[in-house]
Amino acid sequence: MKKLLLITLVLSSSANFAADKMVDVLEASEQAIFDFRSMTSPDTVDNFNGIKAWPVSGGVKVKIYVKGSDSEEFSCHRHQENDPFECH
């Protein structure tokens, strides 16, 4: 019985950890797209081709692909746990 309880606790904490990372990737992607749209010309925005984002130590990396151009990479992080993401 103790083993079952322990396994349940470990699995639920692992699932919460994964869900938190997914939310971080989503929020960082949204911020990176917002920054990309505000920093680039409308022609570049029109050539948007895709996005890739993945968690890294201390934040999220976001790569935005543009047709006929090099991709743009953003490093996104939070200063405090509940702060919005900041991308550079």
FENVEN-V927020 format. One record per pair of residues at least 24 apart in sequence whose C-alpha atoms are under 10 Angstrom apart, sorted by sequence separation. I is the first residue (numbers start at 1). J is the second residue. D is the distance in whole Angstrom. If there is no record, write none. Layout:
# FENVEN-V927020
I & J & D
I & J & D
This chain:
# FENVEN-V927020
29 & 53 & 7
44 & 68 & 9
28 & 53 & 8
29 & 54 & 9
44 & 69 & 9
60 & 85 & 9
62 & 87 & 9
28 & 54 & 9
59 & 85 & 9
61 & 87 & 9
25 & 52 & 10
26 & 53 & 8
28 & 55 & 9
59 & 86 & 10
60 & 87 & 9
61 & 88 & 10
25 & 53 & 6
26 & 54 & 10
36 & 64 & 8
59 & 87 & 10
24 & 53 & 10
25 & 54 & 6
32 & 61 & 9
33 & 62 & 9
24 & 54 & 9
25 & 55 & 6
32 & 62 & 7
33 & 63 & 10
24 & 55 & 8
25 & 56 & 10
28 & 59 & 8
29 & 60 & 8
31 & 62 & 10
32 & 63 & 9
33 & 64 & 8
22 & 54 & 9
28 & 60 & 6
29 & 61 & 9
30 & 62 & 10
32 & 64 & 8
21 & 54 & 9
22 & 55 & 8
27 & 60 & 9
28 & 61 & 8
29 & 62 & 6
21 & 55 & 7
25 & 59 & 8
26 & 60 & 9
28 & 62 & 7
29 & 63 & 9
21 & 56 & 10
24 & 59 & 8
25 & 60 & 6
29 & 64 & 9
24 & 60 & 7
25 & 61 & 8
36 & 72 & 8
25 & 62 & 8
36 & 73 & 10
21 & 59 & 9
36 & 74 & 9
21 & 60 & 9
35 & 74 & 9
32 & 72 & 10
32 & 73 & 9
33 & 74 & 10
32 & 74 & 7
31 & 74 & 10
32 & 75 & 9
32 & 76 & 8
29 & 74 & 9
31 & 76 & 8
28 & 74 & 9
28 & 75 & 9
29 & 76 & 9
28 & 76 & 6
27 & 76 & 10
28 & 77 & 8
28 & 78 & 9
25 & 76 & 9
35 & 86 & 9
36 & 87 & 10
24 & 76 & 10
35 & 87 & 8
24 & 77 & 9
31 & 84 & 9
32 & 85 & 9
34 & 87 & 10
35 & 88 & 9
24 & 78 & 10
31 & 85 & 7
32 & 86 & 8
33 & 87 & 10
30 & 85 & 9
31 & 86 & 7
32 & 87 & 6
28 & 84 & 8
29 & 85 & 9
31 & 87 & 7
32 & 88 & 8
27 & 84 & 8
28 & 85 & 6
27 & 85 & 7
28 & 86 & 8
29 & 87 & 9
28 & 87 & 7
24 & 84 & 10
25 & 85 & 10
24 & 85 & 8
